[in-house]
Amino acid sequence: MQVMRIGALWGAAFVALMLVACSGSPKPKMVEMPANPGTVTLRSVWSTTLPTVKFAMQPRVAGTQLALAASDGSVVVLDAPTGKEVWKAKLASGLSAGPGFDGQTLAVMTSGNELVALRQGKELWRQRITSHTLTPPLVAGQRVFVLGGDRTVWAFDGLTGRRLWQQPRSGEALVLRQPGLLAAVGDTLVVGISGKLAGLNPLTGSMRWETSIASPRGTNDVERLVDLVSPAARVDDVVCARAFQAAIGCVNANRGNLVWTKYSSGSLGITGNDERLFSVDGDGALQAWSRLDGEKLWSVSWLRGRQSVAPVHANGLVLVGDASGNLHMFTASEGKLLGRAFTDPSGLVSAPIQVGNTLIAVAASGKVFGWALPN
């Protein structure tokens, strides 16, 4: 009965969120896109193609190796600077989340709620999870961690798949159908649970601290959704994250104290450097914040309505991909447009990722792009 109840809640969440999207305020009208100044260009160094990617696949990097996954169960590890294949595998079932990767073990979630671990293209083990999962597994410290759709956290032995501990969580009726926050900061497992950032002991699952970035508000379950979403922006021990349609805030993951929190209506994860954070707001505008205190520094309003993915900060640039396949490049200091590259009409599935001096992006069509970043 418990599994059926969770499944029903997930279905209700999806329908409710679709209703909100359809019945809410109209989408911002797009304004004309500025001409490409061409001050900065991206030079293609390699490209490859995966099968179609229909979930918010977030590439994972370990050293110079890049792990990718596709909806049909394909997984591949590439050498990021060259795009050369290191190993690949094909699972019989489709995927809902992943990959997690530490350079040796790669983990994915199947659409049948199974956690599968692979190494060098060979399946090591698989374990069934009791709730649908959209958050990529985390592979760290010879363990594999999973954040379930019901906010339960699991830990498994990375080599054998033996379950080490389980941390259940009860709370709000609905949870968000997009990847949540699961990361390692020092010797602490950092997890987004509703509008809170929690620090767990990765050896036992015991709670070390729990800090609220946003509190649920509203008159119904949909309006009260404040799940933390990925990606997050980390510098040293401070993790900054977005709470869905509610706030952006920063927490010291060593001490568990809140640094600051500010209202923000967006639904996508954030990026940043040691001075600034960058987000795409609910209307699509690119916004810069002071990492120190959360004050707004600048914004790019003409991106409104272009259905951007989360931004990425790389080599002093802020890069944002939109639904039409454009990748816009701005200065981190003031938001000045420097250049634009085209990816694929299907649009990017998630924020691009930087590996050394290479920028990598994946389109929903399965096309993978590797560009040399300007110094």
N, C-alpha and C positions, 0 to 999 in steps of 0.2 A: 504493500500500500504506500509506503514511503516513496519508493521510486516513481510510482504512478503520480503521486501528488506533485513531486518535483517536476516531472515531465509536463503535467498540466499547467503548472505555474510558468514554466518556460514558454509554453505555447501562448498563454495569456499575455505574458510580457511582450512577446513579439507582436501579437495583434494590437495590443494597447499602444505600443510605440509607433506602429504603422498608422494608427488612428490619430495620434498626436501629430505625426508628420503631415498627414493629409488635412487635418482640420485646424491646424495652428495658423499663425500669421503667415501671409504669403511670402514666398522666397524673395530676397532682395533682387531688384532689377539690375542686370549686369550693365555696366558702363563700358565704353569702348576701351579696349586694352591698349596701353601705351606702346609705341613702336619699340622694337628691340634696339637698345643703344649699342649692343655689340661690344661693350667695353671688356667684358669677360666672356670667354667661350669655353666649352667643355670639349676636349679632344677624345674621341672614341678610341679605346685601346683594345676592347674585345666585346663580343656579344654572343649570346647563346639563346636557346629556346627551350622552355619547359612546356609540359601540357598546361591547359588552362588552370588559372588560380582563382577560385571562387570564394575564398575566405581571406580574412585579413592576415595573410602570411607575413611574418616579420623575420627577415633574414637574420641569421646568427653567425657571429664571427668568433673564432678562437685562433689567436696568432694571425696567420695570413690565410687561414682556411675559412671558407664561406659555406654555410649550410643553407639549403633551400628545399622547399617542398611544394607539391602541387596537389590539386584537389583529388586527382585520380589515385593517389597513393604513391606517386613517384617522389623519391628523395634523392638529393645529389649533394656532394661536397666538392667544391671547386677551389682551386688556388686563386685567391682574390686578385692578385696583381696581373695574372695572365689569362684567367678564365679557364685554365686547363682542368679537366675532370680528374679528381682524385679517386672517388668511388661513387657508385650510385646503386639504388635498389628500387624495387617496385613492390609495394604491398598490395594484397588482394582487395583490400577495402579502401574506401575513400577517406580523406582526412578532414578534420574540423579545426585543428590547431597544430602549431609547430612551425619550425623545429626548435627544440632545445639542443644545445651542442656545447661540449667543453674541449673539443679537439680529438676526443676518442669516442665517446658515446653520443649518439644522436637519438633524440626522443621525439615522438609525435603522438597526437591524439587522433584516433580514427573516428569516423562518423558513427560507429557502433559503440562508442564510449570505452574503447580500449587504449591503454597506454602501451606503446610499443617502443622498445629500445633496440638500436642497431649499432653495430661496430664493423667498419670496413665492408659495408654492404651486406652483412649477415645479421639476421635477427637474433638478438640475445634472449629476449623474453618479452612477454606481454602480460598485462594485468588489467582486469575490468574495473572501471570506475563507476560509481553509482549515480553519477549525474553527467549531463552533457557538458562538455568543456570547450571553450573557445580561447582560453588563455594558453599560450605556448608553455610547455613544461620547462622547468629550469633544471639544468644539469650542472651541478657544482659540488665540490667536495666528495666525489665518488658516490653521490646520491642523485636521485631524480625527484624533484618536487612538483606537485600538481595542485593548482587552484581550481576546484570544481565549480560548476555553475551554481551550486547551492552554497558556495563559499567555504566548503570543507577543504582543508589543506591536508595532503598526503605526502609522505616521504617514503621512498623505496631505495633499496640497495641498488646501486648502479650496475653492478656486475651480475647479481642473481635475480633481481626483481622482488626480493623479499620485502614485504611491507614492514617498515620500521616504526612508524607511528601515524596516527590520524588525529587531526584537530577539527572536530565538527563545529559548526556555527549555525545558530538559528537567529532569525531576525525578520527583515521585511519580506513581504509576500513575493515581490518581483525582483529580479536581477537583470542586469543589462546584457543584451546579446552582442557584445563586442569584447575584445581581449581586455582582461583586467591587469592588475599590477602585481608582479611576482619577481623579486630580484634578491641578490645577495649583496650585502654591504658589510664588509669585514666578516665577522663571525656571527652576523645576524641575518635571518631570513626576513625580508621586508615584504609584506603582503597588503594589498588593498582590500579592505573588507567594508562594504558599504562606503560611507564617506570618511572612513578612518584609515590611517596607515598604522599597521601593527608590526611589531618586531617580535619574531619567534626565535627560540633556541633551535637551530637546525638539527641538533642531536636528539632532542626529546619532544619538540613541538610545543613546549611550555611557553606561555606568553611572557615576554620581558617588558613590553610597554605597548600602549595603544593611544594614538593621538588623533583627534578629530580635525580634519581639514574642512569639512562641510557637514551640516546637520540636515536631516530630511525635513522638508517643508512642503506644504500643499495640502489639498483636501482629499486626494485620492492616491492610490499606490503608485501610479505612473508619475505624478508630479513629485512624489517623494523619492524617486530614484536618484541617488547621488554616488553611485559606484565610482571608484577611482579607475581611470583608464590608462593604458600604456600608449606610447612610451613615456617614461619619466625622465627628468633631467637631474643628474647627480654630479656634484663636485665634492670630493673628499667624503665627509660623513653626512652631508646635507642632501636630502632627496626632495625634489620639487615635483609636484604632480597635479593633475587636474581631476576634480570631482565633477562628474557628468552634469552639465547644465547648472552648476552651482558655484564653483570657486576654483582658484588656483592657490596652492599653498606650499610651504617648505617646512620640512621637519628634520631635526638633527637625529639621524638614525643611531647614533652612539648613545645619546642621552634620552632620546624619545620625546624631546620637547618641541613645541610648535615655534617656528621662527616667525612666520607671518602667514596670513591668509587674506585673499582678496576675492570679491565677487567676480565671476566670469561665466558667461552663458554657453561656452563652447562644449563640444563633445569629443574632441580629438586630443591625443596626447601632446606633450610639449617637448621642446629641446632647449639647449642653452649653453652658455660658457660661464666663466667665473664671474662675469659682470652682469649678464643679461639673460632673461628667459624669453622664448619666442613661442607664440601660440597662434592658432587659427581660431577666431571666435565663432560664435554660432551663426553669424551672418556671412562668414567667409573671410573677413578682414584679417590681415596679418598684424599681430600686436606684439610689441616688445615691452618687457617689464624689467624693473630693476631687481636683480637677484637679492640685493641687500634688504630691501623693504617692500617690494611689490608695487612700487609706484610705476605708472604707465610712462613710457619714454617716447614711443612713436608708433604709428600705425600706417598700414597701406590699405586704404579703403576701396580702391578699384578692384581688388580681388573678391569683393562681395558677390555672392551668388555663383561663384565658379566651382563650388564643390571640391575644395582642395583636400588633400590628405595632410597628415601631420607634417610640420616642417622639420628640417634637419639643419644643424649648424656644422659647417665644415670649412676649415681654413679661412676663417674670418667672414664667410658668406652664410647667409640664410637662404636655403633653397626650399621652394614649395611647388609641389606638383598639383595640377588641377585636373578636372574630369575630362577635359579635351585632349590631354596628353602633353600639355606644356609644362616645362620645368622652369620656374622663374627664379632668378638669382638676385639677391639684394645685399647691400652692405649691412653688417651686423650693427654698426655704430649709429646709423641714421635711417635705414630702410630705403636707401636709394637703389633703384633698379639699375643693374649692371649688364644683364644679359638674359637670354632665354634659349633653352634647348627644347627640341621636340622628342618625345619618347614614343608613344603609341596611342592611337585613338581610343583604345580601351581604358586608358588611364592607369595610374599606379595603384597597387593594392595596399601600400603602406608607405611610410616615410622612407626615402633613400637612406643608405647606410654608408659610412666612411670606413675604409680599411686602408690604413697608411695614407698614401696619396691617391687612392682610387675611390671614386664614388660609384656606388652600385644601386640600381633601381630595378624593380620588377613590375611589369605591367600585368593586368588581368588576363591578357591574351597568352601569357607565359613567356613573353620576350624579356630577356635579362640584358641590361646595359651596364657596361663598365667604362667609365670615363676617367681620364687623368684630370685631377683637380689643379687649378692654377695655384702657384706658390704664393 
